[in-house]
């Protein structure tokens, strides 16, 4: 039996309402978790905090010598460290080639480019950290600035004269100090006593004192003290000091000559001190 038109319209209206309710329930299910509150799809990423520990260059805080010290003489005690810093630009092909005598030890070296962001060919500073070792007496740091592929003379040279000292004995143990005024004289000392000889010297000229002792004398210490000068002034001389102990009785001698090691002619000066050691 066919429903009449009025009944048919009511049935269509009911189906339409039911469809709307189903759509609303489906939409609610897309934004809500069953049995709990709505969940968010947005997430936040924590930002990492990076702490950079400051680093100290191995040459910071140490005595530093640069181009203004070329030809100067400095004193270093065994085990003490100092720095040589010279301008360098490897991009030009020029680099410093350094040599050290056996009383000096290279601790480390490094090249630090000058801050020039984005600039090609910027120069910098070459650092050498050097330690004085137990090789008493004059030492040297020498360097040549040249291109290794060229045979021409270097563009620059640098020399630092270094006197490695030892700890001096107590001054009250030194019974006498002799100078240039005592040249060619004879002194009388007691066995086992200490005496000092002080002579002017200027290693920047290439001249140095070379000392020989007879077997009854023992070198205890050797040191060099530069004369006071204005900051940055080079070529200043100083005083070379030897502490000597009389260890055998009888006649002994302290002999020295002042000369350049690279010259074969007679010395510029000579010094002789005769010591007669007697029993105390």
C-alpha distance (Angstrom), angle and dihedral (degrees) to the residues before:
residue distance angle dihedral
X1 . . .
X2 3.79 . .
X3 3.83 118.0 .
X4 3.76 115.3 -120.5
X5 3.79 120.5 -108.7
X6 3.81 95.3 -97.5
X7 3.77 93.9 51.6
X8 3.79 90.2 47.6
X9 3.82 92.5 54.3
X10 3.85 91.6 50.5
X11 3.81 91.0 51.5
X12 3.84 91.7 51.5
X13 3.81 90.9 49.2
X14 3.81 92.1 52.2
X15 3.80 92.1 50.3
X16 3.83 90.8 50.0
X17 3.84 92.5 52.7
X18 3.80 91.1 47.7
X19 3.83 90.0 52.3
X20 3.82 91.9 52.3
X21 3.86 90.8 50.9
X22 3.82 91.6 51.0
X23 3.83 91.5 50.5
X24 3.84 91.8 50.5
X25 3.82 92.2 50.3
X26 3.81 91.3 49.5
X27 3.80 91.6 51.0
X28 3.81 91.5 50.2
X29 3.83 90.7 52.4
X30 3.84 91.7 57.9
X31 3.83 93.5 61.5
X32 3.79 102.7 35.8
X33 3.77 132.3 62.4
X34 3.77 111.4 -133.7
X35 3.75 111.1 -104.7
X36 3.86 94.9 8.9
X37 3.79 146.4 61.1
X38 3.76 122.8 -75.4
X39 3.80 114.8 -75.5
X40 3.80 123.6 -135.1
X41 3.81 120.5 -130.7
X42 3.89 93.7 -157.1
X43 3.85 117.3 97.8
X44 3.85 130.5 -170.0
X45 3.83 122.0 -139.3
X46 3.84 114.3 -144.8
X47 3.84 114.8 -125.1
X48 3.81 114.8 -123.5
X49 3.82 116.7 -129.7
X50 3.84 112.7 -142.2
X51 3.79 117.3 -160.1
X52 3.79 115.6 -163.1
X53 3.79 113.5 -155.1
X54 3.80 111.8 -138.5
X55 3.79 114.0 -116.1
X56 3.79 125.2 -147.9
X57 3.77 120.1 -139.6
X58 3.82 111.4 -121.7
X59 3.82 90.3 -121.9
X60 3.80 97.6 54.2
X61 3.77 114.7 113.9
X62 3.83 94.2 15.0
X63 3.83 127.2 114.1
X64 3.81 104.9 -86.2
X65 3.80 129.4 -156.1
X66 3.81 123.9 -170.2
X67 3.82 139.3 165.8
X68 3.81 90.8 -52.4
X69 3.83 88.4 63.4
X70 3.81 94.4 57.8
X71 3.82 107.8 137.5
X72 3.81 93.7 7.4
X73 3.81 125.8 132.1
X74 3.79 121.2 -133.2
X75 3.80 132.1 -179.1
X76 3.82 122.1 -129.9
X77 3.77 128.6 -179.0
X78 3.83 119.1 -136.4
X79 3.80 111.3 -82.9
X80 3.80 94.0 18.6
X81 3.81 119.8 122.7
X82 3.80 132.5 -142.3
X83 3.82 137.5 172.3
X84 3.80 135.9 -124.8
X85 3.82 114.0 -159.9
X86 3.82 121.1 -173.6
X87 3.81 131.7 174.4
X88 3.79 113.0 -108.7
X89 3.81 138.1 173.9
X90 3.83 111.0 -168.8
X91 3.82 91.1 179.3
X92 3.83 87.6 74.9
X93 3.80 91.1 53.5
X94 3.81 92.5 -109.3
X95 3.80 118.6 122.9
X96 3.80 135.1 165.5
X97 3.80 116.3 -107.4
X98 3.81 109.8 -162.2
X99 3.80 132.4 -166.3
X100 3.80 128.0 -170.1
X101 3.78 129.8 -161.8
X102 3.80 118.5 -122.0
X103 3.80 94.9 -93.8
X104 3.82 90.9 65.1
X105 3.79 127.1 68.5
X106 3.82 125.6 -157.6
X107 3.81 108.0 -131.7
X108 3.81 97.8 179.3
X109 3.80 141.8 -34.0
X110 3.77 133.7 -156.1
X111 3.80 143.2 170.0
X112 3.81 118.6 -131.3
X113 3.80 116.4 -166.5
X114 3.78 118.5 -138.8
X115 3.82 112.8 -106.1
X116 3.82 104.6 -95.9
X117 3.85 109.8 141.9
X118 3.78 112.1 -147.7
X119 3.79 93.4 -2.3
X120 3.80 114.6 126.6
X121 3.80 120.6 -146.9
X122 3.81 96.4 24.7
X123 3.79 115.0 161.0
X124 3.76 128.7 -137.5
X125 3.80 145.0 174.5
X126 3.81 128.7 -68.5
X127 3.81 112.3 -146.2
X128 3.81 127.5 -161.0
X129 3.81 119.3 -171.7
X130 3.81 107.9 -156.3
X131 3.79 134.0 -175.5
X132 3.78 128.8 -156.4
X133 3.80 111.0 -127.9
X134 3.78 132.6 -164.2
X135 3.78 96.1 -73.5
X136 3.77 102.2 114.0
X137 3.78 119.1 -147.0
X138 3.83 140.0 33.0
X139 3.82 117.3 -9.9
X140 3.78 132.6 167.7
X141 3.80 144.5 -148.6
X142 3.81 111.5 -152.1
X143 3.79 129.0 178.6
X144 3.81 137.1 -179.7
X145 3.80 124.1 -154.3
X146 3.78 107.2 -145.9
X147 3.78 147.4 124.6
X148 3.82 108.1 -96.7
X149 3.80 91.8 -142.5
X150 3.82 93.6 56.8
X151 3.80 127.8 79.5
X152 3.80 96.5 -158.1
X153 3.84 121.5 108.8
X154 3.80 115.1 -78.5
X155 3.78 119.4 -88.0
X156 3.81 90.6 -129.0
X157 3.80 139.7 5.5
X158 3.79 130.6 -157.3
X159 3.81 130.3 -165.7
X160 3.78 129.1 -177.5
X161 3.80 115.3 -173.8
X162 3.79 110.6 -147.2
X163 3.78 126.1 -168.4
X164 3.80 111.7 -159.1
X165 3.79 107.2 -150.8
X166 3.74 135.1 -165.1
X167 3.76 126.6 -139.7
X168 3.76 108.2 -80.8
X169 3.81 118.8 -122.4
X170 3.81 116.0 -114.0
X171 3.79 108.1 -69.9
X172 3.79 92.1 -130.1
X173 3.83 87.5 67.2
X174 3.81 92.3 60.4
X175 3.79 103.5 89.8
X176 3.82 97.4 -171.5
X177 3.81 142.6 6.6
X178 3.80 120.7 -147.1
X179 3.82 126.4 -161.7
X180 3.81 140.5 176.8
X181 3.80 88.1 -66.0
X182 3.84 88.8 66.5
X183 3.80 95.1 56.1
X184 3.83 112.8 136.1
X185 3.81 93.8 8.3
X186 3.82 132.4 121.3
X187 3.81 123.0 -125.1
X188 3.78 130.1 -169.2
X189 3.80 119.5 -137.9
X190 3.79 137.9 172.3
X191 3.79 119.9 -110.8
X192 3.87 114.3 -88.5
X193 3.81 93.0 15.6
X194 3.82 123.9 133.6
X195 3.78 126.8 -128.8
X196 3.83 134.5 176.9
X197 3.80 133.2 -136.8
X198 3.82 118.0 -159.4
X199 3.82 121.6 -169.6
X200 3.84 130.6 169.9
X201 3.81 114.2 -110.2
X202 3.79 138.1 174.8
X203 3.84 111.6 -166.6
X204 3.82 91.1 179.6
X205 3.83 87.7 75.2
X206 3.80 91.1 53.5
X207 3.80 92.4 -109.5
X208 3.81 119.5 123.7
X209 3.79 136.7 165.9
X210 3.81 116.0 -107.7
X211 3.80 113.1 -160.7
X212 3.81 133.0 -161.4
X213 3.80 125.6 -175.0
X214 3.76 131.3 -162.9
X215 3.81 116.5 -117.8
X216 3.81 94.0 -95.8
X217 3.83 91.8 64.1
X218 3.80 126.0 70.6
X219 3.81 125.6 -160.3
X220 3.81 107.4 -130.2
X221 3.81 100.9 172.6
X222 3.79 142.0 -3.8
X223 3.81 126.1 -164.1
X224 3.78 142.3 164.8
X225 3.82 124.0 -145.7
X226 3.83 117.0 -166.7
X227 3.79 117.2 -138.8
X228 3.79 117.2 -108.5
X229 3.80 111.6 -89.1
X230 3.78 141.5 165.5
X231 3.84 115.6 -82.8
X232 3.80 111.9 -83.6
X233 3.79 93.9 14.2
X234 3.81 112.7 135.9
X235 3.79 133.9 -166.8
X236 3.81 94.4 47.3
X237 3.78 116.9 147.3
X238 3.79 130.2 -142.8
X239 3.80 145.3 179.0
X240 3.80 127.3 -66.9
X241 3.80 113.2 -150.9
X242 3.80 129.4 -166.3
X243 3.81 123.4 -169.7
X244 3.81 109.6 -155.1
X245 3.79 132.2 -175.3
X246 3.82 124.1 -149.8
X247 3.82 104.8 -133.5
X248 3.83 103.3 164.2
X249 3.78 130.9 45.3
X250 3.78 122.7 -118.4
X251 3.80 134.3 45.5
X252 3.83 116.8 -18.7
X253 3.80 134.5 168.0
X254 3.79 139.0 -146.1
X255 3.82 107.9 -153.8
X256 3.82 127.1 -175.5
X257 3.79 137.7 168.6
X258 3.81 128.0 -164.8
X259 3.80 112.8 -138.8
X260 3.79 147.9 127.4
X261 3.80 111.8 -95.9
X262 3.82 92.4 -140.0
X263 3.81 94.6 54.3
X264 3.79 124.8 81.1
X265 3.80 99.0 -160.8
X266 3.82 126.6 101.1
X267 3.83 117.0 -66.4
X268 3.78 120.4 -93.0
X269 3.82 90.8 -127.1
X270 3.79 140.6 4.6
X271 3.80 131.5 -155.7
X272 3.80 129.4 -164.2
X273 3.77 127.7 -179.2
X274 3.80 119.6 -178.4
X275 3.79 116.6 -152.1
X276 3.77 125.2 -166.0
X277 3.79 109.5 -161.0
X278 3.78 117.4 -157.1
X279 3.78 133.5 -179.4
X280 3.77 114.8 -87.1
